[in-house]
Amino acid sequence: MKRRIAGALAALFALVVPLFAAAQPAQAATGFHVSNGRILEGNGNDFVMRGVSHAHTWYPTHLSSLADIKALGANTVRVVLSTGTQWTRNDATDVTGVINQCKANRLICVLEAHDTTGYGEQSAAISLSQAADYWVGLKSVLAGQENYVIVNIGNEPYGNTNTSGWTADTIGAIQKIRNAGINNMLMVDAPNWGQDWSFTMRDNAKTVFAADTQANTVFSIHMYGVFDTAAEVSDYLNHFVSAKLPIVVGEFGNQHTDGNPDEDAIMSNAASLNIGYMGWSWSGNSSDVAYLDMVTNFDPTQLTTWGQRIFNGANGIKSSAKEATVYGGSATGGTTAGTTAGTTSGTTAGTTSGTTSGTTSGTTSGTTGGAGGACTATYTPNSWGNGFTADVTVKATKAVSSWKVTWTFGGDQKVTGAWNANVTQSGSSVTATNVSYNGSIAAGGSTSFGFQGTYSGTNGTPVLSCTGS
């Protein structure tokens, strides 16, 4: 979705063309990955996105909206970022803060570069290759976040002009990102301002998917006025599902200047096909498309008609979203809504590019105890400014039904929020114990938890002790 709507789209869909041939390349090794046309978490559980877009790059002071989005039931948030070409660059420090807030609020984070919108028709838009350069510059921020972060390379990367270039440009961007060593799941938007009325993405998706050396690219269709009948919605989505190519509805609304989208058909087809959707957008749309705001003035107590529909209506987010199991959600159960961390992320908006996310280091404690040396723990911190997060992996050397990790901070670090563990602090001493769903670990298996904190001075890596029984 563009902040300002471009000219009217061209004609509606042409006649249906033959289905794709099925494509079954190998899946990516870690984190979110594609298998048999489905989006899976790193642990192999199916994941269906139910979320909304949040215009972070234009409203950097409203990052607390992620907690509100979660509280209404979402399991995913698509975060608008800028490479710095059209709007203030979201640099490594800022993006780190966004990821941390997604994790603190138990949301899967889809990060998108918005400056590509309408390339070839919008004079200020950048190419997909330039967007790929932006992601390569964020490699240190994305590394280690494969279980939590999906990279949407560029928003609506072509207008209605010369869309034949979309295939080669998309392949080039994917390969540039992979060659840089970035392993996150990638998402690519369709041309035609995201709506693919020319079927360019649909007819070339198999080729694009095969070009990803990790076979880990998801296709995103934006459904506005082009998709104003149930037949058009169903035909398009079923092409991908039948071809076993991963598809999500990356944007859609209940009204639009180019026609009236059939949001009921979009949501019901997503439910029946078990595929993801992300509505546009939380709040802050320009006046000409203000009807796309889900809440008024970023206030979650003021749901608009669109907000009520997408969150609380039939096949809506509240009734259909399931929290990612990486946060402890059930593979078959409903959402766990409203979990938030105790502090804000400490993002810095409007800063110049080129900074890194801070020092990131990790150590395996090598210390075992209890139950005959039942477990070890690995601590990986990620620091920025006066804030930090840490991911801790607990590995069982023999089967355990519960575990405890302890350590002593060497500085003035303070834990402010945690996920996937009960974490308490007394002075500089910290104790983390399992929660109900991750205490049992098979011999050689592992689980993980994380926390957010603050510090001043230095943020050294502590020595961990792990006990299990």
GUNUSE-570447 format. One record per residue (C-alpha): y, x negated, z negated. Coordinates in Angstrom, 1 decimal, padded with zeros to 4 digits. Each point is the difference from the previous one (the first is absolute). Layout:
c2:c1:c3
Y:X:Z
...
//
This chain:
c2:c1:c3
000.0:000.0:000.0
003.4:-001.4:000.9
003.0:000.6:-002.3
001.8:001.3:003.1
-002.0:001.9:002.5
-000.1:-001.3:003.6
000.3:002.2:003.1
-002.5:002.7:000.8
-003.6:-001.1:000.5
-001.6:000.3:003.4
-002.5:002.7:001.0
-002.9:001.0:-002.3
-003.5:-001.2:000.3
-001.8:-000.4:003.4
-003.5:001.1:000.6
-002.7:-001.5:-002.3
-001.6:-003.2:001.3
-003.5:-001.2:-000.7
-000.8:-001.2:-003.5
000.1:-003.6:-001.0
-003.2:-002.0:000.0
-001.1:-000.6:-003.5
001.0:-003.3:-001.5
-001.8:-001.6:-002.9
001.2:-003.6:-000.7
-000.7:-001.6:-003.3
002.1:000.9:-003.0
002.4:-002.2:-001.9
-001.4:-002.0:-002.9
002.3:001.0:-002.8
002.3:002.8:-001.1
000.7:003.1:002.0
-002.1:-000.1:003.2
-001.2:002.2:002.9
-003.6:000.9:000.3
-001.4:002.4:002.5
003.4:001.4:000.6
000.7:000.6:-003.7
002.5:-001.6:-002.4
-001.9:-001.5:-002.9
001.1:-001.8:-003.2
-001.2:-003.5:-000.7
-002.8:001.4:-002.0
-001.2:002.2:002.9
001.3:003.3:-001.3
001.6:002.3:002.6
003.7:000.4:-000.4
002.1:002.9:001.4
003.8:-000.5:-000.1
002.0:002.8:-001.5
003.6:-001.0:-000.3
003.6:-000.1:001.1
002.5:-002.4:001.4
002.8:-001.4:-002.3
003.2:-001.4:001.6
000.2:-003.1:-002.2
002.1:-002.2:002.3
002.8:002.6:000.0
-000.3:001.0:-003.6
-001.1:-003.2:-001.9
001.1:001.4:-003.4
-002.5:002.8:000.2
-003.2:-001.9:-000.3
-000.7:002.1:-003.1
-000.8:002.8:002.5
-003.5:-001.6:000.4
-000.8:001.3:-003.5
001.2:003.5:000.9
-002.1:-000.1:003.2
-003.0:-000.9:-001.9
000.6:002.6:-002.7
-000.1:002.7:002.8
-003.5:-001.2:000.9
000.4:-002.5:002.9
-002.5:-002.9:000.3
002.1:-001.9:002.6
003.6:-000.8:000.7
001.4:-001.2:003.3
003.0:-002.2:-000.8
002.8:-000.5:002.6
001.1:-003.7:000.3
002.4:-001.8:002.2
-000.4:-003.4:001.7
003.8:-000.5:-000.3
000.8:000.8:003.6
001.3:003.5:-000.4
000.3:000.3:-003.8
000.0:-002.2:-003.0
-003.1:-002.2:000.0
-002.6:000.7:-002.6
-001.0:-003.5:-000.9
-003.0:-001.4:-001.8
001.4:000.6:-003.4
000.8:003.6:000.7
-003.4:000.7:001.8
-001.8:-001.6:-003.0
001.8:002.5:-002.3
-001.0:002.9:002.3
-003.7:-001.1:-000.1
000.1:-000.4:-003.7
001.4:003.5:-000.5
-002.6:001.5:002.4
-002.7:-001.6:-002.2
001.6:000.9:-003.2
000.0:003.6:001.2
-003.5:-000.2:001.3
001.1:000.7:003.6
-001.3:-001.7:003.2
003.0:-001.6:001.7
000.5:000.3:003.7
002.9:-002.3:000.9
001.8:000.7:003.3
002.7:-001.9:002.0
002.5:002.6:001.2
002.1:-002.1:002.4
-002.4:000.5:002.9
000.8:003.7:000.2
000.5:001.0:003.7
-000.3:-003.4:001.5
001.0:000.0:003.7
002.2:003.1:-000.5
001.8:-000.8:-003.2
002.2:-003.0:000.7
-000.2:-001.4:-003.6
-003.7:000.2:-000.3
-002.1:-003.2:-000.2
-003.3:-000.7:001.7
-003.4:000.1:-001.7
-000.2:-003.8:000.3
003.2:-000.3:-002.1
-001.5:002.4:-002.5
-003.1:-002.1:-000.2
002.2:-003.0:-000.8
001.4:001.9:-002.9
-003.5:000.6:-001.4
-001.0:-003.6:000.6
003.0:-001.0:-002.2
-001.4:002.2:-002.7
-003.5:-001.5:000.1
000.2:-001.4:-003.6
001.0:003.5:-001.2
-002.9:001.8:001.8
-002.7:-002.6:-000.9
-002.3:001.3:-002.7
001.3:003.6:000.4
-002.7:001.1:002.6
-001.3:002.6:-002.5
003.4:001.6:-000.4
002.2:-000.6:003.1
-000.3:001.2:003.6
002.5:-001.5:002.5
001.5:002.5:002.5
001.3:-002.5:002.5
002.9:001.9:001.5
001.2:003.6:-000.2
000.0:002.0:003.3
000.1:-003.3:002.0
000.9:001.5:003.4
002.2:002.8:001.1
-000.9:001.9:003.2
000.8:-002.9:002.3
-002.5:-002.5:001.4
-002.7:001.0:-002.5
-002.6:-001.8:002.1
001.1:-003.1:-001.8
-001.2:001.4:-003.4
-003.6:-001.2:000.4
000.7:-003.7:000.7
002.9:-000.1:-002.6
-002.2:001.6:-002.7
-002.9:-002.4:000.7
002.4:-003.0:000.0
001.5:001.1:-003.4
-003.5:000.5:-001.5
-001.2:-003.4:001.2
003.2:-001.7:-001.2
-000.5:001.4:-003.5
-003.7:-000.8:-000.1
000.6:-003.6:001.3
002.4:-000.5:-002.9
-002.9:000.8:-002.4
001.1:003.4:-001.2
-003.1:002.1:-000.9
001.4:003.4:-001.0
-001.0:003.1:001.9
002.5:000.6:002.8
001.4:003.3:001.2
001.6:000.5:003.4
002.3:002.9:001.1
-000.1:001.7:003.3
002.8:-000.2:002.7
002.1:002.9:001.1
001.9:-000.1:-003.3
-003.4:000.1:-001.7
-001.3:003.1:001.7
-002.0:-001.4:002.9
000.5:002.9:002.4
-000.8:-002.6:002.8
-003.4:-000.6:-001.7
000.7:-003.7:000.2
-001.4:-000.7:-003.5
-002.8:002.4:000.4
-001.2:-001.4:003.3
000.3:-003.7:-001.1
-001.0:000.2:-003.7
-003.5:-001.4:000.7
001.5:-003.1:001.7
002.5:-000.5:-002.8
-002.6:000.4:-002.7
-002.3:-002.5:001.6
002.9:-002.6:000.2
000.2:-000.2:-003.8
-002.3:-002.8:-001.0
-000.6:001.7:-003.3
-000.7:003.4:001.6
002.4:001.4:-002.6
002.8:002.0:001.8
000.8:003.6:-000.7
001.9:002.3:002.5
002.9:002.1:-001.1
001.2:003.1:001.8
003.3:001.6:-000.9
-000.1:003.8:000.4
003.2:001.9:000.6
001.0:002.3:002.9
-002.6:-001.3:002.4
-002.7:001.4:-002.4
001.2:003.6:-000.2
-003.4:001.6:000.6
-003.3:-000.2:-001.8
-001.8:-000.9:003.2
002.2:-003.1:000.6
-000.5:-001.2:-003.5
-003.7:000.5:000.1
-000.5:-001.5:003.4
001.9:-003.2:-000.8
-001.7:-000.7:-003.4
-003.4:000.9:001.2
000.2:-002.6:002.8
000.3:-002.8:-002.6
-002.6:001.5:-002.3
-002.5:000.5:002.8
000.6:-003.6:001.2
-000.5:-001.3:-003.6
003.5:-001.5:000.1
002.0:000.2:-003.3
003.0:002.4:000.2
002.6:001.3:-002.5
002.9:002.3:000.4
002.6:-002.6:-001.0
002.9:002.5:000.0
000.5:003.7:000.4
002.4:002.8:-001.1
000.3:003.7:-000.1
003.0:000.2:002.4
001.6:-002.3:002.6
002.8:000.0:002.5
-002.5:-000.5:002.9
-002.2:003.0:-000.9
-001.7:001.6:-002.9
-003.1:-002.1:-001.2
-003.0:002.0:-001.0
-000.3:-001.6:-003.5
-002.7:002.5:-001.0
-002.2:-001.2:002.8
000.8:-003.6:-000.7
-001.0:000.3:-003.6
-003.1:002.2:000.6
-001.3:-002.3:002.7
000.6:-003.0:-002.2
-002.1:001.7:-002.7
-002.8:001.1:002.3
-000.2:-003.4:001.7
000.5:-001.8:-003.3
002.8:-002.2:001.2
003.2:-001.1:-001.6
003.6:001.3:000.3
003.4:-001.1:-001.3
002.9:002.4:000.3
003.6:-000.9:000.8
001.8:-000.4:-002.5
000.7:000.0:-003.7
003.8:000.3:000.1
003.2:-001.4:001.5
-000.2:001.1:003.7
003.2:000.2:001.9
001.7:003.4:000.2
-001.3:000.8:003.5
-003.6:-000.1:-001.3
000.5:000.8:-003.7
-002.6:002.7:000.3
-002.6:-002.8:-000.1
000.9:-000.9:-003.6
-002.8:000.9:-002.4
002.2:-000.1:-003.0
003.8:000.4:-000.3
002.0:-003.1:-001.0
-003.2:-001.9:-001.1
-000.6:002.5:-002.8
-003.7:000.9:-000.3
000.8:003.2:-001.8
001.8:001.3:003.2
-002.7:000.4:002.5
001.2:001.3:003.4
-002.0:002.4:002.1
-001.5:-002.9:001.8
-000.8:-001.7:-003.3
-001.7:003.0:-001.4
-002.1:000.3:003.1
-001.2:-003.6:000.2
-000.6:-000.5:-003.7
-001.2:003.5:-001.1
-001.0:001.9:003.1
-003.4:000.5:001.6
-001.6:-003.4:000.8
002.9:-001.6:-001.8
000.3:-003.2:-001.9
-000.6:001.3:-003.4
-003.3:001.8:000.9
-001.4:-002.6:002.3
001.1:-003.5:-001.0
-002.5:-002.3:-001.8
001.2:-003.1:-001.7
-001.2:-003.3:001.3
-003.0:-001.2:-001.9
001.6:-003.5:-000.3
002.1:001.7:-002.6
-002.9:001.7:-001.6
000.1:003.3:002.0
-003.3:001.7:000.7
-001.5:-000.3:003.4
-000.6:003.8:-000.1
002.5:001.2:-002.6
003.6:001.1:000.2
003.2:-001.9:-000.7
001.2:-001.4:-003.2
003.7:000.7:000.2
003.1:-001.1:-001.8
-001.1:-003.5:-001.1
003.0:-002.3:-000.2
000.8:-003.4:-001.3
002.5:-000.6:-002.8
002.6:-001.8:002.0
001.6:-000.1:003.4
-001.1:-002.6:002.5
003.0:-002.3:-000.1
000.6:000.2:003.7
003.1:-001.7:001.5
001.5:002.0:002.9
002.2:-001.3:002.7
-000.9:-003.7:-000.5
-000.3:-002.4:002.9
-003.3:-000.9:001.6
-002.1:-003.1:-000.5
-000.9:000.2:-003.7
-003.5:000.0:-001.2
-001.5:002.3:-002.6
000.0:-002.6:-002.8
-002.7:-002.2:-001.3
-003.5:001.3:000.4
-002.9:-001.8:-001.6
-003.3:000.7:-001.4
-002.8:-001.5:-002.1
-003.5:000.8:-001.0
-000.1:-000.3:-003.8
-003.6:-001.4:-000.1
-000.1:001.4:-003.5
-002.8:002.3:-000.9
-001.0:001.5:-003.3
-002.1:002.7:-001.6
-003.2:001.3:001.5
-001.1:-003.5:000.8
002.9:-000.8:002.4
000.0:003.4:001.6
003.2:-000.3:002.1
002.9:-002.1:001.4
003.5:001.1:000.9
002.4:-001.2:002.7
003.8:000.5:-000.4
002.3:000.1:003.0
003.7:000.5:-000.7
002.8:000.8:002.4
003.5:-000.7:-001.3
003.5:001.1:001.2
003.3:-000.3:-001.9
-000.8:000.8:-003.6
-002.9:002.3:000.8
-003.6:-000.5:001.0
-003.4:001.6:000.6
-003.4:-001.5:-000.6
-003.4:000.9:001.5
-003.0:-000.8:-002.1
-003.6:000.0:001.3
-002.8:000.4:-002.5
-003.4:-001.4:001.3
-003.2:000.7:-001.9
-002.5:-002.9:-000.3
-002.5:002.5:-001.2
000.1:003.8:-000.1
002.5:001.5:-002.5
000.9:003.5:-001.1
003.5:-001.0:-001.4
002.3:-003.0:000.1
003.1:-001.5:-001.7
002.4:-002.6:001.3
002.4:-001.8:-002.3
002.7:-002.6:000.4
003.1:-001.4:-001.6
003.3:-000.3:002.0
001.7:-003.4:-000.2
003.5:001.5:000.4
001.8:003.3:-000.7
-002.0:002.1:002.5
-000.1:003.7:-000.9
-002.5:002.5:001.5
001.8:003.2:001.1
-002.7:001.9:001.9
-003.6:-000.3:001.1
-002.7:001.6:002.2
-003.8:000.0:-000.1
000.0:-001.3:-003.6
001.2:000.7:-003.5
002.5:-002.8:-000.7
001.6:-000.6:-003.3
002.3:-002.9:-001.2
000.7:-001.3:-003.5
002.5:-002.8:000.1
-001.2:-002.4:002.7
-003.6:001.2:-000.3
-001.4:002.4:002.6
-003.2:002.0:000.0
-001.3:001.9:003.1
-003.1:002.3:-000.3
-001.7:002.0:002.6
000.7:003.7:000.7
-002.7:002.6:000.3
-000.8:-000.5:003.6
-000.2:-003.8:000.3
-001.8:-001.2:-003.1
-003.4:-000.3:001.6
-000.3:-003.0:002.3
-003.3:-001.2:001.5
-001.0:-003.6:-000.2
002.1:-001.9:002.5
002.3:002.9:000.6
003.6:000.3:-000.8
002.9:002.4:-000.7
003.7:-000.6:-000.2
003.1:001.2:-001.9
003.7:-000.8:000.1
003.2:000.2:-002.0
003.7:-000.3:000.4
002.3:-002.0:-002.3
003.3:-001.7:-000.6
000.8:-003.6:-000.9
002.8:-002.6:-000.2
-000.3:-003.7:000.4
-003.4:-000.9:001.3
-003.0:002.3:000.7
-003.0:-002.2:-000.4
-003.6:001.0:000.6
-001.9:000.5:-003.3
-003.6:-000.9:-000.7
-002.2:003.1:-000.2
-003.0:000.8:-002.1
-002.4:002.7:001.1
-002.7:001.6:-002.1
-002.5:002.7:001.0
-002.8:002.0:-001.5
//
